[in-house]
Each structure stands twice: as C-alpha cells, then as structure tokens.
Amino acid sequence: MIQFTDSELAAFLDEALPPNRSAELEHRLRIDAALRKRLTEIQGRESAGLHTIGAIWRRERLSCPSRSELGQYVLGTLEEESADYIRFHIDEVGCRYCQANLVDLQQASVSDPPTDERRRRYFQTSAGYLRK
C-alpha cells in the first residue's frame, strides 16, 4: 500500500507535488476514505492558520532559485555550484514551479525569427521618417 506523508498531502494542496506522485495520490483519494479525511484535516489546519515551518517553507518557496538565477542558468553564466543546485532542484526535487519558470525562460531565450523579420520591416517603413 502506498503511504503519503502529511508533507506530501500539504504539497498536493499547494500543487507542488511532483506529477507522478500527484497522480498516485489522486488515485488513492478516490478509493481511500481515511486518506480523504487526512487531506481534509490538513486543509482545515492550513485554512485555520495553523502552519508548520515546512508548510511556510513550501508556500513561500524558500528553496526555489529566483527567476534571475534561473535566467543565468539558461544562459550558462551561473557558477557551477549554483547550477548544480538548480539541476538538483529541477530534476530530483521536481519543483513544478521552477520547471515551468525554466521552460518559460528557455523559450524566451530562443530568437524568434518572425520577431526579427517584423523589426526589420518596421525599420524599413520608418526609415523615410528618420531622414526628416
């Protein structure tokens, strides 16, 4: 039988549980009334303001690198120790927030040819105005 810790249940509520573990939990919640009750109790504690240090840590994402650090990672300009931590955080911890941020930054770092073409056309159509 698959066991889930209170920390995992809280992470599930915060949508911070890795996708594979989240899928396992969702399946178990459908068939296990005791697990549903535990999840409801944890949600109630969180709603009532009874927070653990772990819950605060997860909610505030204190172990997550900043977007700036993720950007430096994408560009390859981050120190090796920091880059190692980001790889661990993304690959091993499986932080969904940082994975999404990383994908966004990677997509933004790729030059978009239509944007370059549009910029060139704007310049060409404005060149006559610049001479005046």
TIPA-255778 format. One record per atom (N, C-alpha, C): residue number from 1; x, y, z. Coordinates in nm, 4 decimals. Example, Ala and Ser with C-alpha at 12.3 -4.5 7.8 and 13.67 -1.06 7.14 Angstrom:
<drenmars>
num 1, xx 1.3190, yy -0.5690, zz 0.7800 $
num 1, xx 1.2300, yy -0.4500, zz 0.7800 $
num 1, xx 1.3200, yy -0.3300, zz 0.7800 $
num 2, xx 1.2850, yy -0.2250, zz 0.7080 $
num 2, xx 1.3670, yy -0.1060, zz 0.7140 $
num 2, xx 1.2900, yy 0.0030, zz 0.7870 $
</drenmars>
This chain:
<drenmars>
num 1, xx 0.0844, yy -0.1187, zz 0.0000 $
num 1, xx 0.0000, yy 0.0000, zz 0.0000 $
num 1, xx 0.0888, yy 0.1249, zz 0.0000 $
num 2, xx 0.0572, yy 0.2194, zz -0.0840 $
num 2, xx 0.1334, yy 0.3435, zz -0.0966 $
num 2, xx 0.0989, yy 0.4343, zz 0.0208 $
num 3, xx 0.2012, yy 0.4834, zz 0.0875 $
num 3, xx 0.1823, yy 0.5745, zz 0.2003 $
num 3, xx 0.2133, yy 0.7177, zz 0.1575 $
num 4, xx 0.1400, yy 0.8113, zz 0.2142 $
num 4, xx 0.1628, yy 0.9527, zz 0.1871 $
num 4, xx 0.1827, yy 1.0245, zz 0.3194 $
num 5, xx 0.2861, yy 1.1087, zz 0.3252 $
num 5, xx 0.3126, yy 1.1860, zz 0.4468 $
num 5, xx 0.2234, yy 1.3095, zz 0.4493 $
num 6, xx 0.2124, yy 1.3696, zz 0.5672 $
num 6, xx 0.1378, yy 1.4947, zz 0.5777 $
num 6, xx 0.2005, yy 1.6027, zz 0.4902 $
num 7, xx 0.3328, yy 1.6009, zz 0.4804 $
num 7, xx 0.4022, yy 1.6986, zz 0.3949 $
num 7, xx 0.3623, yy 1.6816, zz 0.2485 $
num 8, xx 0.3508, yy 1.5572, zz 0.2045 $
num 8, xx 0.3097, yy 1.5338, zz 0.0665 $
num 8, xx 0.1649, yy 1.5774, zz 0.0439 $
num 9, xx 0.0802, yy 1.5535, zz 0.1418 $
num 9, xx -0.0586, yy 1.5964, zz 0.1288 $
num 9, xx -0.0679, yy 1.7483, zz 0.1215 $
num 10, xx 0.0118, yy 1.8171, zz 0.2049 $
num 10, xx 0.0133, yy 1.9640, zz 0.2016 $
num 10, xx 0.0687, yy 2.0138, zz 0.0678 $
num 11, xx 0.1722, yy 1.9471, zz 0.0176 $
num 11, xx 0.2294, yy 1.9853, zz -0.1117 $
num 11, xx 0.1272, yy 1.9635, zz -0.2228 $
num 12, xx 0.0485, yy 1.8581, zz -0.2114 $
num 12, xx -0.0577, yy 1.8319, zz -0.3089 $
num 12, xx -0.1574, yy 1.9468, zz -0.3102 $
num 13, xx -0.1945, yy 1.9941, zz -0.1916 $
num 13, xx -0.2889, yy 2.1058, zz -0.1827 $
num 13, xx -0.2312, yy 2.2333, zz -0.2430 $
num 14, xx -0.0997, yy 2.2491, zz -0.2323 $
num 14, xx -0.0318, yy 2.3668, zz -0.2887 $
num 14, xx 0.0054, yy 2.3462, zz -0.4354 $
num 15, xx -0.0339, yy 2.2317, zz -0.4923 $
num 15, xx 0.0020, yy 2.1942, zz -0.6291 $
num 15, xx 0.1524, yy 2.1926, zz -0.6486 $
num 16, xx 0.2236, yy 2.1458, zz -0.5463 $
num 16, xx 0.3688, yy 2.1416, zz -0.5520 $
num 16, xx 0.4224, yy 1.9992, zz -0.5471 $
num 17, xx 0.3355, yy 1.9012, zz -0.5519 $
num 17, xx 0.3764, yy 1.7619, zz -0.5515 $
num 17, xx 0.4135, yy 1.7220, zz -0.6942 $
num 18, xx 0.5233, yy 1.6469, zz -0.7123 $
num 18, xx 0.5602, yy 1.6052, zz -0.8480 $
num 18, xx 0.4438, yy 1.5330, zz -0.9172 $
num 19, xx 0.4327, yy 1.5492, zz -1.0476 $
num 19, xx 0.3171, yy 1.4955, zz -1.1207 $
num 19, xx 0.2906, yy 1.3460, zz -1.0991 $
num 20, xx 0.3962, yy 1.2633, zz -1.0992 $
num 20, xx 0.3735, yy 1.1196, zz -1.0829 $
num 20, xx 0.3183, yy 1.0875, zz -0.9443 $
num 21, xx 0.3705, yy 1.1553, zz -0.8429 $
num 21, xx 0.3229, yy 1.1332, zz -0.7056 $
num 21, xx 0.1812, yy 1.1889, zz -0.6901 $
num 22, xx 0.1544, yy 1.2991, zz -0.7547 $
num 22, xx 0.0223, yy 1.3609, zz -0.7521 $
num 22, xx -0.0812, yy 1.2662, zz -0.8131 $
num 23, xx -0.0458, yy 1.2025, zz -0.9226 $
num 23, xx -0.1369, yy 1.1083, zz -0.9881 $
num 23, xx -0.1653, yy 0.9889, zz -0.8974 $
num 24, xx -0.0609, yy 0.9389, zz -0.8294 $
num 24, xx -0.0802, yy 0.8278, zz -0.7357 $
num 24, xx -0.1758, yy 0.8682, zz -0.6238 $
num 25, xx -0.1548, yy 0.9897, zz -0.5712 $
num 25, xx -0.2393, yy 1.0379, zz -0.4619 $
num 25, xx -0.3840, yy 1.0541, zz -0.5076 $
num 26, xx -0.4044, yy 1.1102, zz -0.6242 $
num 26, xx -0.5406, yy 1.1279, zz -0.6749 $
num 26, xx -0.6122, yy 0.9933, zz -0.6885 $
num 27, xx -0.5389, yy 0.8943, zz -0.7364 $
num 27, xx -0.5983, yy 0.7603, zz -0.7491 $
num 27, xx -0.6378, yy 0.7062, zz -0.6115 $
num 28, xx -0.5463, yy 0.7188, zz -0.5153 $
num 28, xx -0.5743, yy 0.6691, zz -0.3797 $
num 28, xx -0.6880, yy 0.7448, zz -0.3132 $
num 29, xx -0.6978, yy 0.8741, zz -0.3376 $
num 29, xx -0.8054, yy 0.9532, zz -0.2774 $
num 29, xx -0.9427, yy 0.9049, zz -0.3231 $
num 30, xx -0.9507, yy 0.8530, zz -0.4445 $
num 30, xx -1.0784, yy 0.8032, zz -0.4961 $
num 30, xx -1.1280, yy 0.6810, zz -0.4194 $
num 31, xx -1.0345, yy 0.6015, zz -0.3662 $
num 31, xx -1.0736, yy 0.4742, zz -0.3054 $
num 31, xx -1.0506, yy 0.4672, zz -0.1544 $
num 32, xx -0.9831, yy 0.5656, zz -0.0966 $
num 32, xx -0.9447, yy 0.5581, zz 0.0451 $
num 32, xx -1.0075, yy 0.6728, zz 0.1249 $
num 33, xx -1.1146, yy 0.6415, zz 0.1991 $
num 33, xx -1.1864, yy 0.7428, zz 0.2778 $
num 33, xx -1.0980, yy 0.7999, zz 0.3886 $
num 34, xx -1.0144, yy 0.7175, zz 0.4490 $
num 34, xx -0.9264, yy 0.7654, zz 0.5570 $
num 34, xx -0.8260, yy 0.8676, zz 0.5035 $
num 35, xx -0.7750, yy 0.8450, zz 0.3843 $
num 35, xx -0.6810, yy 0.9390, zz 0.3230 $
num 35, xx -0.7514, yy 1.0703, zz 0.2897 $
num 36, xx -0.8740, yy 1.0617, zz 0.2387 $
num 36, xx -0.9524, yy 1.1834, zz 0.2121 $
num 36, xx -0.9729, yy 1.2625, zz 0.3402 $
num 37, xx -0.9988, yy 1.1922, zz 0.4510 $
num 37, xx -1.0190, yy 1.2594, zz 0.5803 $
num 37, xx -0.8902, yy 1.3300, zz 0.6247 $
num 38, xx -0.7753, yy 1.2623, zz 0.6102 $
num 38, xx -0.6466, yy 1.3251, zz 0.6449 $
num 38, xx -0.6227, yy 1.4500, zz 0.5620 $
num 39, xx -0.6522, yy 1.4419, zz 0.4324 $
num 39, xx -0.6324, yy 1.5569, zz 0.3438 $
num 39, xx -0.7224, yy 1.6727, zz 0.3858 $
num 40, xx -0.8452, yy 1.6429, zz 0.4218 $
num 40, xx -0.9393, yy 1.7460, zz 0.4676 $
num 40, xx -0.8905, yy 1.8101, zz 0.5970 $
num 41, xx -0.8366, yy 1.7291, zz 0.6880 $
num 41, xx -0.7833, yy 1.7828, zz 0.8145 $
num 41, xx -0.6649, yy 1.8755, zz 0.7893 $
num 42, xx -0.5772, yy 1.8360, zz 0.6999 $
num 42, xx -0.4607, yy 1.9200, zz 0.6676 $
num 42, xx -0.5068, yy 2.0501, zz 0.6030 $
num 43, xx -0.6024, yy 2.0411, zz 0.5147 $
num 43, xx -0.6562, yy 2.1613, zz 0.4516 $
num 43, xx -0.7205, yy 2.2515, zz 0.5559 $
num 44, xx -0.7898, yy 2.1941, zz 0.6525 $
num 44, xx -0.8518, yy 2.2719, zz 0.7599 $
num 44, xx -0.7494, yy 2.3417, zz 0.8468 $
num 45, xx -0.6407, yy 2.2718, zz 0.8797 $
num 45, xx -0.5336, yy 2.3339, zz 0.9602 $
num 45, xx -0.4729, yy 2.4515, zz 0.8860 $
num 46, xx -0.4497, yy 2.4332, zz 0.7570 $
num 46, xx -0.3913, yy 2.5404, zz 0.6759 $
num 46, xx -0.4864, yy 2.6596, zz 0.6698 $
num 47, xx -0.6142, yy 2.6317, zz 0.6518 $
num 47, xx -0.7147, yy 2.7389, zz 0.6432 $
num 47, xx -0.7308, yy 2.8123, zz 0.7753 $
num 48, xx -0.7122, yy 2.7395, zz 0.8859 $
num 48, xx -0.7291, yy 2.7990, zz 1.0189 $
num 48, xx -0.6064, yy 2.8784, zz 1.0626 $
num 49, xx -0.5014, yy 2.8740, zz 0.9832 $
num 49, xx -0.3814, yy 2.9490, zz 1.0180 $
num 49, xx -0.2845, yy 2.8715, zz 1.1051 $
num 50, xx -0.3033, yy 2.7409, zz 1.1183 $
num 50, xx -0.2116, yy 2.6575, zz 1.1962 $
num 50, xx -0.1054, yy 2.6041, zz 1.1006 $
num 51, xx 0.0031, yy 2.6758, zz 1.0899 $
num 51, xx 0.1043, yy 2.6451, zz 0.9896 $
num 51, xx 0.2290, yy 2.5861, zz 1.0535 $
num 52, xx 0.2871, yy 2.4908, zz 0.9860 $
num 52, xx 0.4151, yy 2.4361, zz 1.0285 $
num 52, xx 0.5259, yy 2.5106, zz 0.9547 $
num 53, xx 0.6463, yy 2.4953, zz 1.0041 $
num 53, xx 0.7603, yy 2.5564, zz 0.9354 $
num 53, xx 0.7723, yy 2.4992, zz 0.7949 $
num 54, xx 0.7480, yy 2.3688, zz 0.7816 $
num 54, xx 0.7543, yy 2.3052, zz 0.6499 $
num 54, xx 0.6525, yy 2.3647, zz 0.5534 $
num 55, xx 0.5313, yy 2.3895, zz 0.6028 $
num 55, xx 0.4263, yy 2.4465, zz 0.5172 $
num 55, xx 0.4645, yy 2.5875, zz 0.4728 $
num 56, xx 0.5173, yy 2.6653, zz 0.5647 $
num 56, xx 0.5599, yy 2.8016, zz 0.5307 $
num 56, xx 0.6741, yy 2.7960, zz 0.4292 $
num 57, xx 0.7671, yy 2.7051, zz 0.4508 $
num 57, xx 0.8820, yy 2.6885, zz 0.3611 $
num 57, xx 0.8337, yy 2.6563, zz 0.2197 $
num 58, xx 0.7395, yy 2.5610, zz 0.2090 $
num 58, xx 0.6881, yy 2.5230, zz 0.0774 $
num 58, xx 0.6086, yy 2.6364, zz 0.0134 $
num 59, xx 0.5208, yy 2.6981, zz 0.0923 $
num 59, xx 0.4327, yy 2.8017, zz 0.0372 $
num 59, xx 0.5130, yy 2.9220, zz -0.0123 $
num 60, xx 0.6155, yy 2.9602, zz 0.0614 $
num 60, xx 0.6975, yy 3.0754, zz 0.0228 $
num 60, xx 0.8088, yy 3.0373, zz -0.0743 $
num 61, xx 0.8192, yy 2.9085, zz -0.1051 $
num 61, xx 0.9187, yy 2.8555, zz -0.1977 $
num 61, xx 1.0608, yy 2.9013, zz -0.1622 $
num 62, xx 1.0953, yy 2.8837, zz -0.0352 $
num 62, xx 1.2234, yy 2.9338, zz 0.0136 $
num 62, xx 1.3432, yy 2.8602, zz -0.0447 $
num 63, xx 1.3223, yy 2.7391, zz -0.0934 $
num 63, xx 1.4350, yy 2.6666, zz -0.1530 $
num 63, xx 1.4428, yy 2.6855, zz -0.3038 $
num 64, xx 1.3481, yy 2.7579, zz -0.3604 $
num 64, xx 1.3478, yy 2.7807, zz -0.5055 $
num 64, xx 1.4462, yy 2.8905, zz -0.5438 $
num 65, xx 1.5193, yy 2.8681, zz -0.6540 $
num 65, xx 1.6046, yy 2.9765, zz -0.7045 $
num 65, xx 1.5174, yy 3.0884, zz -0.7599 $
num 66, xx 1.5721, yy 3.2079, zz -0.7616 $
num 66, xx 1.4987, yy 3.3223, zz -0.8166 $
num 66, xx 1.4902, yy 3.3091, zz -0.9688 $
num 67, xx 1.3996, yy 3.3847, zz -1.0270 $
num 67, xx 1.3870, yy 3.3838, zz -1.1741 $
num 67, xx 1.5161, yy 3.4332, zz -1.2386 $
num 68, xx 1.5821, yy 3.5288, zz -1.1734 $
num 68, xx 1.7095, yy 3.5797, zz -1.2235 $
num 68, xx 1.8148, yy 3.4679, zz -1.2252 $
num 69, xx 1.8197, yy 3.3885, zz -1.1181 $
num 69, xx 1.9149, yy 3.2767, zz -1.1135 $
num 69, xx 1.8816, yy 3.1731, zz -1.2206 $
num 70, xx 1.7524, yy 3.1468, zz -1.2404 $
num 70, xx 1.7132, yy 3.0533, zz -1.3460 $
num 70, xx 1.7534, yy 3.1076, zz -1.4833 $
num 71, xx 1.7409, yy 3.2393, zz -1.5023 $
num 71, xx 1.7834, yy 3.3015, zz -1.6277 $
num 71, xx 1.9328, yy 3.2865, zz -1.6507 $
num 72, xx 2.0112, yy 3.3052, zz -1.5450 $
num 72, xx 2.1564, yy 3.2870, zz -1.5557 $
num 72, xx 2.1889, yy 3.1405, zz -1.5870 $
num 73, xx 2.1101, yy 3.0496, zz -1.5293 $
num 73, xx 2.1280, yy 2.9068, zz -1.5560 $
num 73, xx 2.1041, yy 2.8783, zz -1.7045 $
num 74, xx 1.9970, yy 2.9339, zz -1.7595 $
num 74, xx 1.9647, yy 2.9139, zz -1.9016 $
num 74, xx 2.0776, yy 2.9679, zz -1.9894 $
num 75, xx 2.1316, yy 3.0832, zz -1.9517 $
num 75, xx 2.2384, yy 3.1445, zz -2.0307 $
num 75, xx 2.3743, yy 3.0786, zz -2.0092 $
num 76, xx 2.3846, yy 2.9931, zz -1.9056 $
num 76, xx 2.5111, yy 2.9263, zz -1.8768 $
num 76, xx 2.6120, yy 3.0146, zz -1.8070 $
num 77, xx 2.5650, yy 3.1201, zz -1.7393 $
num 77, xx 2.6565, yy 3.2133, zz -1.6730 $
num 77, xx 2.6589, yy 3.1967, zz -1.5221 $
num 78, xx 2.5902, yy 3.0973, zz -1.4714 $
num 78, xx 2.5808, yy 3.0749, zz -1.3274 $
num 78, xx 2.7007, yy 2.9942, zz -1.2797 $
num 79, xx 2.7476, yy 3.0225, zz -1.1578 $
num 79, xx 2.8573, yy 2.9452, zz -1.1014 $
num 79, xx 2.8167, yy 2.7984, zz -1.0936 $
num 80, xx 2.9145, yy 2.7098, zz -1.1053 $
num 80, xx 2.8872, yy 2.5658, zz -1.1138 $
num 80, xx 2.8117, yy 2.5125, zz -0.9920 $
num 81, xx 2.8457, yy 2.5590, zz -0.8731 $
num 81, xx 2.7774, yy 2.5122, zz -0.7519 $
num 81, xx 2.6289, yy 2.5486, zz -0.7549 $
num 82, xx 2.5989, yy 2.6695, zz -0.7970 $
num 82, xx 2.4591, yy 2.7129, zz -0.8081 $
num 82, xx 2.3871, yy 2.6383, zz -0.9193 $
num 83, xx 2.4552, yy 2.6150, zz -1.0301 $
num 83, xx 2.3958, yy 2.5403, zz -1.1409 $
num 83, xx 2.3648, yy 2.3969, zz -1.0977 $
num 84, xx 2.4548, yy 2.3376, zz -1.0191 $
num 84, xx 2.4309, yy 2.2026, zz -0.9665 $
num 84, xx 2.3058, yy 2.2005, zz -0.8799 $
num 85, xx 2.2905, yy 2.3027, zz -0.7961 $
num 85, xx 2.1725, yy 2.3078, zz -0.7100 $
num 85, xx 2.0447, yy 2.3191, zz -0.7935 $
num 86, xx 2.0475, yy 2.4017, zz -0.8966 $
num 86, xx 1.9286, yy 2.4182, zz -0.9810 $
num 86, xx 1.8962, yy 2.2865, zz -1.0515 $
num 87, xx 1.9985, yy 2.2175, zz -1.1029 $
num 87, xx 1.9741, yy 2.0873, zz -1.1653 $
num 87, xx 1.9100, yy 1.9910, zz -1.0651 $
num 88, xx 1.9617, yy 1.9875, zz -0.9435 $
num 88, xx 1.9055, yy 1.9016, zz -0.8386 $
num 88, xx 1.7603, yy 1.9417, zz -0.8096 $
num 89, xx 1.7367, yy 2.0700, zz -0.7941 $
num 89, xx 1.6043, yy 2.1217, zz -0.7598 $
num 89, xx 1.5024, yy 2.0887, zz -0.8693 $
num 90, xx 1.5436, yy 2.1018, zz -0.9933 $
num 90, xx 1.4546, yy 2.0765, zz -1.1069 $
num 90, xx 1.4357, yy 1.9256, zz -1.1288 $
num 91, xx 1.5476, yy 1.8522, zz -1.1341 $
num 91, xx 1.5426, yy 1.7107, zz -1.1731 $
num 91, xx 1.5078, yy 1.6164, zz -1.0581 $
num 92, xx 1.5672, yy 1.6372, zz -0.9428 $
num 92, xx 1.5472, yy 1.5437, zz -0.8311 $
num 92, xx 1.4283, yy 1.5824, zz -0.7436 $
num 93, xx 1.4232, yy 1.7084, zz -0.7027 $
num 93, xx 1.3117, yy 1.7540, zz -0.6204 $
num 93, xx 1.1856, yy 1.7597, zz -0.7064 $
num 94, xx 1.2016, yy 1.7964, zz -0.8324 $
num 94, xx 1.0887, yy 1.8011, zz -0.9252 $
num 94, xx 0.9966, yy 1.9190, zz -0.9002 $
num 95, xx 1.0531, yy 2.0339, zz -0.8625 $
num 95, xx 0.9721, yy 2.1521, zz -0.8342 $
num 95, xx 0.8998, yy 2.1973, zz -0.9614 $
num 96, xx 0.7690, yy 2.1873, zz -0.9578 $
num 96, xx 0.6881, yy 2.2202, zz -1.0757 $
num 96, xx 0.6926, yy 2.3696, zz -1.1076 $
num 97, xx 0.7032, yy 2.4530, zz -1.0060 $
num 97, xx 0.7088, yy 2.5981, zz -1.0288 $
num 97, xx 0.8371, yy 2.6348, zz -1.1014 $
num 98, xx 0.9474, yy 2.5807, zz -1.0555 $
num 98, xx 1.0753, yy 2.6126, zz -1.1190 $
num 98, xx 1.0861, yy 2.5483, zz -1.2566 $
num 99, xx 1.0283, yy 2.4295, zz -1.2742 $
num 99, xx 1.0272, yy 2.3673, zz -1.4064 $
num 99, xx 0.9527, yy 2.4555, zz -1.5053 $
num 100, xx 0.8380, yy 2.5088, zz -1.4636 $
num 100, xx 0.7597, yy 2.5965, zz -1.5519 $
num 100, xx 0.8359, yy 2.7256, zz -1.5814 $
num 101, xx 0.8988, yy 2.7837, zz -1.4789 $
num 101, xx 0.9783, yy 2.9049, zz -1.4980 $
num 101, xx 1.0930, yy 2.8793, zz -1.5951 $
num 102, xx 1.1585, yy 2.7649, zz -1.5786 $
num 102, xx 1.2719, yy 2.7308, zz -1.6636 $
num 102, xx 1.2288, yy 2.7158, zz -1.8095 $
num 103, xx 1.1183, yy 2.6460, zz -1.8328 $
num 103, xx 1.0676, yy 2.6297, zz -1.9693 $
num 103, xx 1.0358, yy 2.7669, zz -2.0300 $
num 104, xx 0.9720, yy 2.8538, zz -1.9511 $
num 104, xx 0.9392, yy 2.9880, zz -1.9990 $
num 104, xx 1.0649, yy 3.0648, zz -2.0373 $
num 105, xx 1.1660, yy 3.0597, zz -1.9532 $
num 105, xx 1.2912, yy 3.1310, zz -1.9817 $
num 105, xx 1.3641, yy 3.0714, zz -2.1013 $
num 106, xx 1.3606, yy 2.9389, zz -2.1146 $
num 106, xx 1.4256, yy 2.8748, zz -2.2294 $
num 106, xx 1.3569, yy 2.9160, zz -2.3591 $
num 107, xx 1.2259, yy 2.9216, zz -2.3572 $
num 107, xx 1.1529, yy 2.9632, zz -2.4773 $
num 107, xx 1.1813, yy 3.1096, zz -2.5101 $
num 108, xx 1.1928, yy 3.1927, zz -2.4079 $
num 108, xx 1.2200, yy 3.3351, zz -2.4300 $
num 108, xx 1.3621, yy 3.3582, zz -2.4811 $
num 109, xx 1.4537, yy 3.2667, zz -2.4489 $
num 109, xx 1.5933, yy 3.2869, zz -2.4898 $
num 109, xx 1.6177, yy 3.2493, zz -2.6350 $
num 110, xx 1.5244, yy 3.1774, zz -2.6950 $
num 110, xx 1.5381, yy 3.1383, zz -2.8348 $
num 110, xx 1.4920, yy 3.2553, zz -2.9211 $
num 111, xx 1.5768, yy 3.2960, zz -3.0146 $
num 111, xx 1.5411, yy 3.4066, zz -3.1035 $
num 111, xx 1.4226, yy 3.3655, zz -3.1891 $
num 112, xx 1.3256, yy 3.4512, zz -3.1955 $
num 112, xx 1.2047, yy 3.4256, zz -3.2740 $
num 112, xx 1.2195, yy 3.4941, zz -3.4098 $
num 113, xx 1.2464, yy 3.4169, zz -3.5165 $
num 113, xx 1.2662, yy 3.4774, zz -3.6485 $
num 113, xx 1.1535, yy 3.5704, zz -3.6921 $
num 114, xx 1.0251, yy 3.5373, zz -3.6682 $
num 114, xx 0.9211, yy 3.6332, zz -3.7090 $
num 114, xx 0.9369, yy 3.7693, zz -3.6394 $
num 115, xx 0.9834, yy 3.7697, zz -3.5151 $
num 115, xx 1.0048, yy 3.8955, zz -3.4435 $
num 115, xx 1.1177, yy 3.9739, zz -3.5100 $
num 116, xx 1.2250, yy 3.9040, zz -3.5469 $
num 116, xx 1.3363, yy 3.9710, zz -3.6146 $
num 116, xx 1.2913, yy 4.0282, zz -3.7488 $
num 117, xx 1.2129, yy 3.9511, zz -3.8217 $
num 117, xx 1.1618, yy 3.9961, zz -3.9518 $
num 117, xx 1.0706, yy 4.1166, zz -3.9337 $
num 118, xx 0.9835, yy 4.1141, zz -3.8356 $
num 118, xx 0.8921, yy 4.2259, zz -3.8083 $
num 118, xx 0.9722, yy 4.3514, zz -3.7716 $
num 119, xx 1.0755, yy 4.3366, zz -3.6914 $
num 119, xx 1.1599, yy 4.4507, zz -3.6522 $
num 119, xx 1.2262, yy 4.5125, zz -3.7747 $
num 120, xx 1.2748, yy 4.4274, zz -3.8659 $
num 120, xx 1.3406, yy 4.4757, zz -3.9880 $
num 120, xx 1.2410, yy 4.5534, zz -4.0741 $
num 121, xx 1.1179, yy 4.5014, zz -4.0873 $
num 121, xx 1.0172, yy 4.5694, zz -4.1682 $
num 121, xx 0.9766, yy 4.7031, zz -4.1058 $
num 122, xx 0.9634, yy 4.7085, zz -3.9743 $
num 122, xx 0.9310, yy 4.8350, zz -3.9073 $
num 122, xx 1.0385, yy 4.9385, zz -3.9354 $
num 123, xx 1.1633, yy 4.8949, zz -3.9261 $
num 123, xx 1.2731, yy 4.9878, zz -3.9504 $
num 123, xx 1.2687, yy 5.0384, zz -4.0948 $
num 124, xx 1.2456, yy 4.9478, zz -4.1912 $
num 124, xx 1.2412, yy 4.9887, zz -4.3303 $
num 124, xx 1.1279, yy 5.0868, zz -4.3572 $
num 125, xx 1.0107, yy 5.0661, zz -4.2988 $
num 125, xx 0.8985, yy 5.1553, zz -4.3231 $
num 125, xx 0.9149, yy 5.2887, zz -4.2489 $
num 126, xx 0.9990, yy 5.2906, zz -4.1466 $
num 126, xx 1.0198, yy 5.4147, zz -4.0697 $
num 126, xx 1.1416, yy 5.4925, zz -4.1179 $
num 127, xx 1.2217, yy 5.4333, zz -4.2039 $
num 127, xx 1.3465, yy 5.4976, zz -4.2453 $
num 127, xx 1.3223, yy 5.6335, zz -4.3098 $
num 128, xx 1.2172, yy 5.6456, zz -4.3890 $
num 128, xx 1.1864, yy 5.7738, zz -4.4525 $
num 128, xx 1.1549, yy 5.8811, zz -4.3498 $
num 129, xx 1.0927, yy 5.8470, zz -4.2413 $
num 129, xx 1.0586, yy 5.9444, zz -4.1367 $
num 129, xx 1.1824, yy 5.9881, zz -4.0583 $
num 130, xx 1.2804, yy 5.8997, zz -4.0509 $
num 130, xx 1.4003, yy 5.9322, zz -3.9738 $
num 130, xx 1.4887, yy 6.0345, zz -4.0433 $
num 131, xx 1.4807, yy 6.0465, zz -4.1755 $
num 131, xx 1.5649, yy 6.1411, zz -4.2504 $
num 131, xx 1.5149, yy 6.2825, zz -4.2358 $
num 132, xx 1.3891, yy 6.3033, zz -4.2031 $
num 132, xx 1.3318, yy 6.4381, zz -4.1983 $
num 132, xx 1.3731, yy 6.5151, zz -4.0778 $
</drenmars>
